[in-house]
């Protein structure tokens, strides 16, 4: 099956300037880290967290990071439906012995339309308690506090005078940024970037822009993709999957970042073939766009810098004769471009390629892993924990083992594979 490119514009296909920026500082996560994502219903959607996990598994396949999604709908800094805060932290965070924890709370703490200064005081005190509690239990824990994702005051009229409810969340973010500096923890802003995308999308297609946060609180997949981008930026995520430049006139490799090129053959500036083994996989944007029935994701991609920030896989072929050329990878057509466009560079990451298809399978396994843990936690562990059932621990272990099996399967499936590239004159 060949995924359609939908309405990805040429600007997304062409690599920006065909050059890859210098590698960022060292990535935030370390080998064998355990990451716990903690929060309310937005974290409980398990979408920005899934996308963050997917990026890390595909971009850094040797890190072997473990992920736990511990969001609970309705939660505040004091806890909620899953129990008071100390119970939540003990059962849903500390028991996993994390090395990294993210915290995103605030949407419910501001109480929407009847916000008071006392709510701010409770938020600040409660947040202090969370950070102090987990730090006392795990002194070396690396904590990322997150400015809450926005309430949509962009695509619809504001509901709270005078500035709208998102102004409350921005105020919380300002406090969190200051608190992060004082407490020596890390900070990520998941509000500003989403608001910027909402504004740009709203100016282009107001009706579709409303679907990015359909109920103004809980983002659709497209909104979560921008949120994941902001978190990964804060963690110094690498934009580049790989970067290749080949001079077809001389048959020389001029650039091969994060990849190995072998068996390169070039003939008279018209046909070029080579084998390529990349270190990592792209985000599977082509497959995600194929399922984008309401075009929300497409609009979001066109209104953001997600590909430039996280999904660059530029291929440049210089020294070609004038004309149009078709690229196939393992016999699958990736696209057709002019020699000028190829010299400028094309971004393979947003195309339907064997690499993106492999990444889409990793996405599916990641969703399965998350769903199994969610069932274990929310259907078995929590509702049955006080019933003294003989086989409860056995059932929990069985689901833990099943999750481990999927992780093992995913680790095998994500390993880089060599691919055969052929660029030849278009028919």
Buried (B, 14 or more C-beta within 10 A) or exposed (E): EEBEBBEBEEEBBBBBEBBBEEEEEEBBBEEEBBBBBBBBBBBBBBBBBBBBBBBBBBBBBEBEBBBBBBBBBEBBBBBBEBBEBBEBBBBBBBEBEBBBBBBBBBBBBBBBEEBEEEBBEBBBEBBEBBBEBBBEEBEEBBBBBBBBBBBBBBBBEBEBEEEBBBBBBBBBBEBBBEBBEEBEBBBBBBBEBBBBBBBBBBEEBEEBBBBBBBEBBBBBBBBBBBBBBBBBBBBEBBBBBBBBBBBBEEBEBEBBBBBEBEEBEBEEBBBBBBEBEBBBBBBBBBBBBBEBEEBBBBBBBBBBBBBBBBBBBBBBBBBBEEEBBBBBBBEBEBBBBBBEBBBBBBBBBBBBBBBBBBBBBBBBBBBBBBBBBBBBBEEBBBEEEEEEEEEBEEBBEEBEEBBEEBBEEBBEBBEBBEBBBBBBBEE
